[in-house]
Amino acid sequence: MLHALFVYIPCTTMCRIKECYCSPHAYRRNASGACVHINECPKIEKMSVRCEKENEIYSSCKGCEGKCETGLKPCPRKCFGKGCYCPMIKNYVRDEEGNCIKVEDCNK
């Protein structure tokens, strides 16, 4: 039984990128990349991860990070691995020293 859907994800107004993803309601990708029912997924142990720097958050699927010099730029919905990151979605960016600060606090 096929559980993958084929969709077009807009890239810009000039192009489209083909991408497959698992049916969102009950299927996820396993370690091999196949779509499997969520009951077949391994159980994830709850763990407490503390990030070193203030305002960072831990995620098993990090998002993009902004910088003071570039601000908050559009970011693809993509996973950048696991670990601590500065959440742009909450208006945090990295300053010149690598600290995670509110974008409005840049250049203060």
Phi and psi in radians as a Rosetta constraint file:
Dihedral C 1 N 2 CA 2 C 2 CIRCULARHARMONIC -1.552 0.35
Dihedral N 2 CA 2 C 2 N 3 CIRCULARHARMONIC 2.230 0.35
Dihedral C 2 N 3 CA 3 C 3 CIRCULARHARMONIC -2.085 0.35
Dihedral N 3 CA 3 C 3 N 4 CIRCULARHARMONIC 0.236 0.35
Dihedral C 3 N 4 CA 4 C 4 CIRCULARHARMONIC -1.774 0.35
Dihedral N 4 CA 4 C 4 N 5 CIRCULARHARMONIC 2.497 0.35
Dihedral C 4 N 5 CA 5 C 5 CIRCULARHARMONIC -1.894 0.35
Dihedral N 5 CA 5 C 5 N 6 CIRCULARHARMONIC 2.583 0.35
Dihedral C 5 N 6 CA 6 C 6 CIRCULARHARMONIC -1.897 0.35
Dihedral N 6 CA 6 C 6 N 7 CIRCULARHARMONIC 2.172 0.35
Dihedral C 6 N 7 CA 7 C 7 CIRCULARHARMONIC -2.377 0.35
Dihedral N 7 CA 7 C 7 N 8 CIRCULARHARMONIC 2.865 0.35
Dihedral C 7 N 8 CA 8 C 8 CIRCULARHARMONIC -1.847 0.35
Dihedral N 8 CA 8 C 8 N 9 CIRCULARHARMONIC 2.193 0.35
Dihedral C 8 N 9 CA 9 C 9 CIRCULARHARMONIC -1.810 0.35
Dihedral N 9 CA 9 C 9 N 10 CIRCULARHARMONIC 2.128 0.35
Dihedral C 9 N 10 CA 10 C 10 CIRCULARHARMONIC -1.141 0.35
Dihedral N 10 CA 10 C 10 N 11 CIRCULARHARMONIC 2.383 0.35
Dihedral C 10 N 11 CA 11 C 11 CIRCULARHARMONIC -1.783 0.35
Dihedral N 11 CA 11 C 11 N 12 CIRCULARHARMONIC -0.967 0.35
Dihedral C 11 N 12 CA 12 C 12 CIRCULARHARMONIC -2.523 0.35
Dihedral N 12 CA 12 C 12 N 13 CIRCULARHARMONIC -3.090 0.35
Dihedral C 12 N 13 CA 13 C 13 CIRCULARHARMONIC -1.235 0.35
Dihedral N 13 CA 13 C 13 N 14 CIRCULARHARMONIC -0.224 0.35
Dihedral C 13 N 14 CA 14 C 14 CIRCULARHARMONIC -1.720 0.35
Dihedral N 14 CA 14 C 14 N 15 CIRCULARHARMONIC -0.250 0.35
Dihedral C 14 N 15 CA 15 C 15 CIRCULARHARMONIC -2.539 0.35
Dihedral N 15 CA 15 C 15 N 16 CIRCULARHARMONIC 2.925 0.35
Dihedral C 15 N 16 CA 16 C 16 CIRCULARHARMONIC -2.389 0.35
Dihedral N 16 CA 16 C 16 N 17 CIRCULARHARMONIC 2.514 0.35
Dihedral C 16 N 17 CA 17 C 17 CIRCULARHARMONIC -1.938 0.35
Dihedral N 17 CA 17 C 17 N 18 CIRCULARHARMONIC 2.285 0.35
Dihedral C 17 N 18 CA 18 C 18 CIRCULARHARMONIC -1.392 0.35
Dihedral N 18 CA 18 C 18 N 19 CIRCULARHARMONIC 2.373 0.35
Dihedral C 18 N 19 CA 19 C 19 CIRCULARHARMONIC -2.628 0.35
Dihedral N 19 CA 19 C 19 N 20 CIRCULARHARMONIC 2.412 0.35
Dihedral C 19 N 20 CA 20 C 20 CIRCULARHARMONIC -1.823 0.35
Dihedral N 20 CA 20 C 20 N 21 CIRCULARHARMONIC 2.558 0.35
Dihedral C 20 N 21 CA 21 C 21 CIRCULARHARMONIC -2.555 0.35
Dihedral N 21 CA 21 C 21 N 22 CIRCULARHARMONIC 2.830 0.35
Dihedral C 21 N 22 CA 22 C 22 CIRCULARHARMONIC -1.313 0.35
Dihedral N 22 CA 22 C 22 N 23 CIRCULARHARMONIC 2.607 0.35
Dihedral C 22 N 23 CA 23 C 23 CIRCULARHARMONIC -0.939 0.35
Dihedral N 23 CA 23 C 23 N 24 CIRCULARHARMONIC 2.155 0.35
Dihedral C 23 N 24 CA 24 C 24 CIRCULARHARMONIC -1.216 0.35
Dihedral N 24 CA 24 C 24 N 25 CIRCULARHARMONIC -0.260 0.35
Dihedral C 24 N 25 CA 25 C 25 CIRCULARHARMONIC -1.416 0.35
Dihedral N 25 CA 25 C 25 N 26 CIRCULARHARMONIC -0.715 0.35
Dihedral C 25 N 26 CA 26 C 26 CIRCULARHARMONIC -2.430 0.35
Dihedral N 26 CA 26 C 26 N 27 CIRCULARHARMONIC 0.150 0.35
Dihedral C 26 N 27 CA 27 C 27 CIRCULARHARMONIC -2.190 0.35
Dihedral N 27 CA 27 C 27 N 28 CIRCULARHARMONIC 2.566 0.35
Dihedral C 27 N 28 CA 28 C 28 CIRCULARHARMONIC -2.438 0.35
Dihedral N 28 CA 28 C 28 N 29 CIRCULARHARMONIC 2.855 0.35
Dihedral C 28 N 29 CA 29 C 29 CIRCULARHARMONIC -1.430 0.35
Dihedral N 29 CA 29 C 29 N 30 CIRCULARHARMONIC 2.367 0.35
Dihedral C 29 N 30 CA 30 C 30 CIRCULARHARMONIC -1.561 0.35
Dihedral N 30 CA 30 C 30 N 31 CIRCULARHARMONIC -3.068 0.35
Dihedral C 30 N 31 CA 31 C 31 CIRCULARHARMONIC -1.084 0.35
Dihedral N 31 CA 31 C 31 N 32 CIRCULARHARMONIC -0.422 0.35
Dihedral C 31 N 32 CA 32 C 32 CIRCULARHARMONIC -1.528 0.35
Dihedral N 32 CA 32 C 32 N 33 CIRCULARHARMONIC -0.103 0.35
Dihedral C 32 N 33 CA 33 C 33 CIRCULARHARMONIC 1.617 0.35
Dihedral N 33 CA 33 C 33 N 34 CIRCULARHARMONIC 0.023 0.35
Dihedral C 33 N 34 CA 34 C 34 CIRCULARHARMONIC -1.488 0.35
Dihedral N 34 CA 34 C 34 N 35 CIRCULARHARMONIC 2.609 0.35
Dihedral C 34 N 35 CA 35 C 35 CIRCULARHARMONIC -1.368 0.35
Dihedral N 35 CA 35 C 35 N 36 CIRCULARHARMONIC 2.171 0.35
Dihedral C 35 N 36 CA 36 C 36 CIRCULARHARMONIC -2.288 0.35
Dihedral N 36 CA 36 C 36 N 37 CIRCULARHARMONIC 2.736 0.35
Dihedral C 36 N 37 CA 37 C 37 CIRCULARHARMONIC -1.122 0.35
Dihedral N 37 CA 37 C 37 N 38 CIRCULARHARMONIC 2.542 0.35
Dihedral C 37 N 38 CA 38 C 38 CIRCULARHARMONIC -1.030 0.35
Dihedral N 38 CA 38 C 38 N 39 CIRCULARHARMONIC -0.440 0.35
Dihedral C 38 N 39 CA 39 C 39 CIRCULARHARMONIC -1.187 0.35
Dihedral N 39 CA 39 C 39 N 40 CIRCULARHARMONIC -0.329 0.35
Dihedral C 39 N 40 CA 40 C 40 CIRCULARHARMONIC -1.561 0.35
Dihedral N 40 CA 40 C 40 N 41 CIRCULARHARMONIC -0.118 0.35
Dihedral C 40 N 41 CA 41 C 41 CIRCULARHARMONIC -1.298 0.35
Dihedral N 41 CA 41 C 41 N 42 CIRCULARHARMONIC 2.528 0.35
Dihedral C 41 N 42 CA 42 C 42 CIRCULARHARMONIC -1.161 0.35
Dihedral N 42 CA 42 C 42 N 43 CIRCULARHARMONIC 2.562 0.35
Dihedral C 42 N 43 CA 43 C 43 CIRCULARHARMONIC -1.262 0.35
Dihedral N 43 CA 43 C 43 N 44 CIRCULARHARMONIC 2.354 0.35
Dihedral C 43 N 44 CA 44 C 44 CIRCULARHARMONIC -1.684 0.35
Dihedral N 44 CA 44 C 44 N 45 CIRCULARHARMONIC 2.233 0.35
Dihedral C 44 N 45 CA 45 C 45 CIRCULARHARMONIC -1.286 0.35
Dihedral N 45 CA 45 C 45 N 46 CIRCULARHARMONIC 2.357 0.35
Dihedral C 45 N 46 CA 46 C 46 CIRCULARHARMONIC -1.290 0.35
Dihedral N 46 CA 46 C 46 N 47 CIRCULARHARMONIC 2.265 0.35
Dihedral C 46 N 47 CA 47 C 47 CIRCULARHARMONIC -2.360 0.35
Dihedral N 47 CA 47 C 47 N 48 CIRCULARHARMONIC 2.659 0.35
Dihedral C 47 N 48 CA 48 C 48 CIRCULARHARMONIC -1.801 0.35
Dihedral N 48 CA 48 C 48 N 49 CIRCULARHARMONIC 2.015 0.35
Dihedral C 48 N 49 CA 49 C 49 CIRCULARHARMONIC -1.993 0.35
Dihedral N 49 CA 49 C 49 N 50 CIRCULARHARMONIC 2.219 0.35
Dihedral C 49 N 50 CA 50 C 50 CIRCULARHARMONIC -1.815 0.35
Dihedral N 50 CA 50 C 50 N 51 CIRCULARHARMONIC 2.266 0.35
Dihedral C 50 N 51 CA 51 C 51 CIRCULARHARMONIC -1.483 0.35
Dihedral N 51 CA 51 C 51 N 52 CIRCULARHARMONIC 2.606 0.35
Dihedral C 51 N 52 CA 52 C 52 CIRCULARHARMONIC -1.219 0.35
Dihedral N 52 CA 52 C 52 N 53 CIRCULARHARMONIC -0.693 0.35
Dihedral C 52 N 53 CA 53 C 53 CIRCULARHARMONIC -1.763 0.35
Dihedral N 53 CA 53 C 53 N 54 CIRCULARHARMONIC 2.568 0.35
Dihedral C 53 N 54 CA 54 C 54 CIRCULARHARMONIC -1.043 0.35
Dihedral N 54 CA 54 C 54 N 55 CIRCULARHARMONIC 2.492 0.35
Dihedral C 54 N 55 CA 55 C 55 CIRCULARHARMONIC 1.319 0.35
Dihedral N 55 CA 55 C 55 N 56 CIRCULARHARMONIC -0.097 0.35
Dihedral C 55 N 56 CA 56 C 56 CIRCULARHARMONIC -1.315 0.35
Dihedral N 56 CA 56 C 56 N 57 CIRCULARHARMONIC 2.667 0.35
Dihedral C 56 N 57 CA 57 C 57 CIRCULARHARMONIC -2.229 0.35
Dihedral N 57 CA 57 C 57 N 58 CIRCULARHARMONIC 2.688 0.35
Dihedral C 57 N 58 CA 58 C 58 CIRCULARHARMONIC -1.688 0.35
Dihedral N 58 CA 58 C 58 N 59 CIRCULARHARMONIC 2.451 0.35
Dihedral C 58 N 59 CA 59 C 59 CIRCULARHARMONIC -2.572 0.35
Dihedral N 59 CA 59 C 59 N 60 CIRCULARHARMONIC 2.588 0.35
Dihedral C 59 N 60 CA 60 C 60 CIRCULARHARMONIC -1.385 0.35
Dihedral N 60 CA 60 C 60 N 61 CIRCULARHARMONIC -0.094 0.35
Dihedral C 60 N 61 CA 61 C 61 CIRCULARHARMONIC -2.507 0.35
Dihedral N 61 CA 61 C 61 N 62 CIRCULARHARMONIC 1.400 0.35
Dihedral C 61 N 62 CA 62 C 62 CIRCULARHARMONIC -1.087 0.35
Dihedral N 62 CA 62 C 62 N 63 CIRCULARHARMONIC 2.590 0.35
Dihedral C 62 N 63 CA 63 C 63 CIRCULARHARMONIC -1.723 0.35
Dihedral N 63 CA 63 C 63 N 64 CIRCULARHARMONIC -3.007 0.35
Dihedral C 63 N 64 CA 64 C 64 CIRCULARHARMONIC -1.241 0.35
Dihedral N 64 CA 64 C 64 N 65 CIRCULARHARMONIC 2.743 0.35
Dihedral C 64 N 65 CA 65 C 65 CIRCULARHARMONIC -2.069 0.35
Dihedral N 65 CA 65 C 65 N 66 CIRCULARHARMONIC 2.453 0.35
Dihedral C 65 N 66 CA 66 C 66 CIRCULARHARMONIC -1.687 0.35
Dihedral N 66 CA 66 C 66 N 67 CIRCULARHARMONIC 2.945 0.35
Dihedral C 66 N 67 CA 67 C 67 CIRCULARHARMONIC -2.268 0.35
Dihedral N 67 CA 67 C 67 N 68 CIRCULARHARMONIC 2.678 0.35
Dihedral C 67 N 68 CA 68 C 68 CIRCULARHARMONIC -0.970 0.35
Dihedral N 68 CA 68 C 68 N 69 CIRCULARHARMONIC -0.762 0.35
Dihedral C 68 N 69 CA 69 C 69 CIRCULARHARMONIC -1.221 0.35
Dihedral N 69 CA 69 C 69 N 70 CIRCULARHARMONIC -0.391 0.35
Dihedral C 69 N 70 CA 70 C 70 CIRCULARHARMONIC -1.952 0.35
Dihedral N 70 CA 70 C 70 N 71 CIRCULARHARMONIC -0.285 0.35
Dihedral C 70 N 71 CA 71 C 71 CIRCULARHARMONIC 1.317 0.35
Dihedral N 71 CA 71 C 71 N 72 CIRCULARHARMONIC -2.749 0.35
Dihedral C 71 N 72 CA 72 C 72 CIRCULARHARMONIC -1.655 0.35
Dihedral N 72 CA 72 C 72 N 73 CIRCULARHARMONIC 1.820 0.35
Dihedral C 72 N 73 CA 73 C 73 CIRCULARHARMONIC -1.786 0.35
Dihedral N 73 CA 73 C 73 N 74 CIRCULARHARMONIC 2.734 0.35
Dihedral C 73 N 74 CA 74 C 74 CIRCULARHARMONIC -0.987 0.35
Dihedral N 74 CA 74 C 74 N 75 CIRCULARHARMONIC 2.525 0.35
Dihedral C 74 N 75 CA 75 C 75 CIRCULARHARMONIC -2.285 0.35
Dihedral N 75 CA 75 C 75 N 76 CIRCULARHARMONIC 2.371 0.35
Dihedral C 75 N 76 CA 76 C 76 CIRCULARHARMONIC -1.201 0.35
Dihedral N 76 CA 76 C 76 N 77 CIRCULARHARMONIC 2.598 0.35
Dihedral C 76 N 77 CA 77 C 77 CIRCULARHARMONIC -1.344 0.35
Dihedral N 77 CA 77 C 77 N 78 CIRCULARHARMONIC 1.578 0.35
Dihedral C 77 N 78 CA 78 C 78 CIRCULARHARMONIC -2.512 0.35
Dihedral N 78 CA 78 C 78 N 79 CIRCULARHARMONIC 2.602 0.35
Dihedral C 78 N 79 CA 79 C 79 CIRCULARHARMONIC -1.609 0.35
Dihedral N 79 CA 79 C 79 N 80 CIRCULARHARMONIC 2.271 0.35
Dihedral C 79 N 80 CA 80 C 80 CIRCULARHARMONIC -1.938 0.35
Dihedral N 80 CA 80 C 80 N 81 CIRCULARHARMONIC 0.737 0.35
Dihedral C 80 N 81 CA 81 C 81 CIRCULARHARMONIC 1.406 0.35
Dihedral N 81 CA 81 C 81 N 82 CIRCULARHARMONIC -3.047 0.35
Dihedral C 81 N 82 CA 82 C 82 CIRCULARHARMONIC -1.852 0.35
Dihedral N 82 CA 82 C 82 N 83 CIRCULARHARMONIC 2.727 0.35
Dihedral C 82 N 83 CA 83 C 83 CIRCULARHARMONIC 2.472 0.35
Dihedral N 83 CA 83 C 83 N 84 CIRCULARHARMONIC -3.009 0.35
Dihedral C 83 N 84 CA 84 C 84 CIRCULARHARMONIC -1.502 0.35
Dihedral N 84 CA 84 C 84 N 85 CIRCULARHARMONIC 2.476 0.35
Dihedral C 84 N 85 CA 85 C 85 CIRCULARHARMONIC -2.634 0.35
Dihedral N 85 CA 85 C 85 N 86 CIRCULARHARMONIC 2.922 0.35
Dihedral C 85 N 86 CA 86 C 86 CIRCULARHARMONIC -1.676 0.35
Dihedral N 86 CA 86 C 86 N 87 CIRCULARHARMONIC 1.892 0.35
Dihedral C 86 N 87 CA 87 C 87 CIRCULARHARMONIC -1.274 0.35
Dihedral N 87 CA 87 C 87 N 88 CIRCULARHARMONIC 1.783 0.35
Dihedral C 87 N 88 CA 88 C 88 CIRCULARHARMONIC -1.054 0.35
Dihedral N 88 CA 88 C 88 N 89 CIRCULARHARMONIC -0.559 0.35
Dihedral C 88 N 89 CA 89 C 89 CIRCULARHARMONIC -1.099 0.35
Dihedral N 89 CA 89 C 89 N 90 CIRCULARHARMONIC -0.353 0.35
Dihedral C 89 N 90 CA 90 C 90 CIRCULARHARMONIC -1.809 0.35
Dihedral N 90 CA 90 C 90 N 91 CIRCULARHARMONIC 0.326 0.35
Dihedral C 90 N 91 CA 91 C 91 CIRCULARHARMONIC 1.182 0.35
Dihedral N 91 CA 91 C 91 N 92 CIRCULARHARMONIC 0.523 0.35
Dihedral C 91 N 92 CA 92 C 92 CIRCULARHARMONIC -1.771 0.35
Dihedral N 92 CA 92 C 92 N 93 CIRCULARHARMONIC 2.516 0.35
Dihedral C 92 N 93 CA 93 C 93 CIRCULARHARMONIC -2.415 0.35
Dihedral N 93 CA 93 C 93 N 94 CIRCULARHARMONIC 2.912 0.35
Dihedral C 93 N 94 CA 94 C 94 CIRCULARHARMONIC -1.555 0.35
Dihedral N 94 CA 94 C 94 N 95 CIRCULARHARMONIC 2.349 0.35
Dihedral C 94 N 95 CA 95 C 95 CIRCULARHARMONIC -1.522 0.35
Dihedral N 95 CA 95 C 95 N 96 CIRCULARHARMONIC -3.079 0.35
Dihedral C 95 N 96 CA 96 C 96 CIRCULARHARMONIC -1.091 0.35
Dihedral N 96 CA 96 C 96 N 97 CIRCULARHARMONIC -0.396 0.35
Dihedral C 96 N 97 CA 97 C 97 CIRCULARHARMONIC -1.692 0.35
Dihedral N 97 CA 97 C 97 N 98 CIRCULARHARMONIC 0.069 0.35
Dihedral C 97 N 98 CA 98 C 98 CIRCULARHARMONIC 1.521 0.35
Dihedral N 98 CA 98 C 98 N 99 CIRCULARHARMONIC 0.110 0.35
Dihedral C 98 N 99 CA 99 C 99 CIRCULARHARMONIC -1.356 0.35
Dihedral N 99 CA 99 C 99 N 100 CIRCULARHARMONIC 2.663 0.35
Dihedral C 99 N 100 CA 100 C 100 CIRCULARHARMONIC -1.710 0.35
Dihedral N 100 CA 100 C 100 N 101 CIRCULARHARMONIC 1.875 0.35
Dihedral C 100 N 101 CA 101 C 101 CIRCULARHARMONIC -2.251 0.35
Dihedral N 101 CA 101 C 101 N 102 CIRCULARHARMONIC 2.835 0.35
Dihedral C 101 N 102 CA 102 C 102 CIRCULARHARMONIC -1.131 0.35
Dihedral N 102 CA 102 C 102 N 103 CIRCULARHARMONIC 2.475 0.35
Dihedral C 102 N 103 CA 103 C 103 CIRCULARHARMONIC -1.032 0.35
Dihedral N 103 CA 103 C 103 N 104 CIRCULARHARMONIC -0.575 0.35
Dihedral C 103 N 104 CA 104 C 104 CIRCULARHARMONIC -1.240 0.35
Dihedral N 104 CA 104 C 104 N 105 CIRCULARHARMONIC -0.234 0.35
Dihedral C 104 N 105 CA 105 C 105 CIRCULARHARMONIC -1.596 0.35
Dihedral N 105 CA 105 C 105 N 106 CIRCULARHARMONIC 0.002 0.35
Dihedral C 105 N 106 CA 106 C 106 CIRCULARHARMONIC -1.146 0.35
Dihedral N 106 CA 106 C 106 N 107 CIRCULARHARMONIC 2.553 0.35
Dihedral C 106 N 107 CA 107 C 107 CIRCULARHARMONIC 1.081 0.35
Dihedral N 107 CA 107 C 107 N 108 CIRCULARHARMONIC 0.501 0.35
